[in-house]
Each structure stands twice: as structure tokens, then as C-alpha cells.
Amino acid sequence: MKSEEFIKFSDPIKLFTIWLEEARKTEINDYNACCLATSDAAGIPSARMVLMKRFDERGFIFYTNLESKKARDFERNVRVALCFHWKSLKRQVRIEGPLLEVPTIEADEYFQSRSRESQIGAWASKQSQYLPEGYESLTKQIKYYEKKFHNKLVPRPSFWSGRIVVPEKIEFWKDEKNRLHERVLFIPQSEIWLKEFLYP
Ligand SMILES: Cc1cc2nc3c(=O)[nH]c(=O)nc-3n(C[C@H](O)[C@H](O)[C@H](O)COP(=O)(O)O)c2cc1C
């Protein structure tokens, strides 16, 4: 028997809003964490967690260092996948699609909403590169940028911004008895979302 909400909802964004809010109340921490999968020029996949900071009619937004491994991947292949898993609710949401850039003004605003320590951290971290002198290399960088921006507003580094995952597929999965889990897949078509139920 299909659950009421899977039958009822024709807009996956509305259903996602409800599930995310429930996860916010039940997850121990990082209810907005999801696994981001990319692949490199040779098609070799790699996956890591990111925090989904916002979602709206454009898609699902995360922020990162644009010189990181993941960014090198998505510069070559804009198609990515996100996977949320809320253990406390036994639910999963899978999203696939290409990336769009977050507009500069929006990225600036978001960067300014972060703590000063996080802002300095963004400047100091050459994300995914080797630390030549171990952790000491990072500490040195942090001290350098603390001094550089002392008593000043910390601007957003040009190598740090957000990307929007534009959903071409959104699948909701919920745990059910005897592994007869429920799955519903939404695919955008013109103005509406096509909805299909899937075998577990
Ligand atoms: C719960 C969680 C949330 C994270 N959120 C982010 C994030 O929003 N952006 C980010 O760049 N890295 C985030 N990270 C770190 C990444 O998982 C990863 O270590 C880092 O981005 C480097 O990945 P890369 O070398 O594949 O580019 C997070 C890690 C965890 C465990």
C-alpha cells in the first residue's frame, strides 16, 4: 500500500520541505548534510558530504572551494548527484542534475552571514591540496589572513562560492517492513512534475 503523502504530493519541492523540516527536528546534527557525487574527466566517481544551505525553485545550493577536487570535477562535468539520508526517519532523497553558479551577490551575502572564523578559514584552506608541513601549514595561513583582514570586513574569496544542483530527477525513499520500501520518482516536464512509483 502506497503511503498517503506519496499519493498526495505532486510537487517534490513541497514534499522535500516537509521532510527536511522533520529531519531538522529529529536528526542529532547536520540535518541538511547530503552526499555530493561528482565524476572526473575519465568518468571516475568520487563522493563527499556537503551542507545544503538553501533550496528554492532553482534547485539545491551548497558552497565550496572552487579549487577543490570536487570543483575540478564539476568544472569538467556539471552533472552531479546529491543523496540525503536521515537515519532517525529512515528516509532517503536522491537528486540528480547539472549545476548552475550561485549569483555573485547571493554568494557574497551568504559569505557575510558566516562567522568571521569560517570566513578566515575559507581564505586559509587550499581545500583538497596536500599540507606541505602538516597542520602547521594551515595554522600559518590562518594567522596570515587574520592579520591581513584585522579590523576589516573579510571579503568572499573569488575561489569560494556556491553551486545550485538543478533537479532533473528527485526520488523519495522511505523504509517499510520486510524491505518493501516505498519509492517515488519526480521528473520535471514543462510546467509540471511527472511522478512514477518504483519497485523497492
Ligand atoms: C557533514 C559534513 C558537511 C560538510 N559540508 C561541506 C560543505 O558544505 N562544503 C564543503 O566544501 N565541504 C564540506 N564538507 C567537507 C567535505 O566532505 C570534503 O571533505 C571537502 O569538501 C573536500 O572534498 P573534495 O576534496 O572532494 O573537494 C563537509 C563534511 C561533512 C562530514
The ligand as a Gaussian input file, in Angstrom:
#p B3LYP/6-31G(d) Opt

LIG

0 1
 C       28.611000      16.759000       7.486000
 C       29.639000      17.370000       6.574000
 C       29.333000      18.547000       5.903000
 C       30.266000      19.134000       5.032000
 N       29.915000      20.252000       4.345000
 C       30.762000      20.758000       3.418000
 C       30.346000      21.850000       2.592000
 O       29.225000      22.362000       2.678000
 N       31.237000      22.312000       1.675000
 C       32.486000      21.766000       1.526000
 O       33.255000      22.232000       0.678000
 N       32.895000      20.718000       2.284000
 C       32.056000      20.205000       3.220000
 N       32.437000      19.128000       3.993000
 C       33.775000      18.540000       3.749000
 C       33.710000      17.633000       2.505000
 O       33.050000      16.419000       2.825000
 C       35.087000      17.341000       1.912000
 O       35.945000      16.801000       2.889000
 C       35.741000      18.589000       1.341000
 O       34.793000      19.427000       0.704000
 C       36.817000      18.208000       0.327000
 O       36.249000      17.415000      -0.671000
 P       36.946000      17.246000      -2.120000
 O       38.407000      17.036000      -1.844000
 O       36.290000      16.083000      -2.738000
 O       36.695000      18.535000      -2.876000
 C       31.543000      18.532000       4.863000
 C       31.842000      17.350000       5.543000
 C       30.902000      16.776000       6.386000
 C       31.232000      15.485000       7.085000

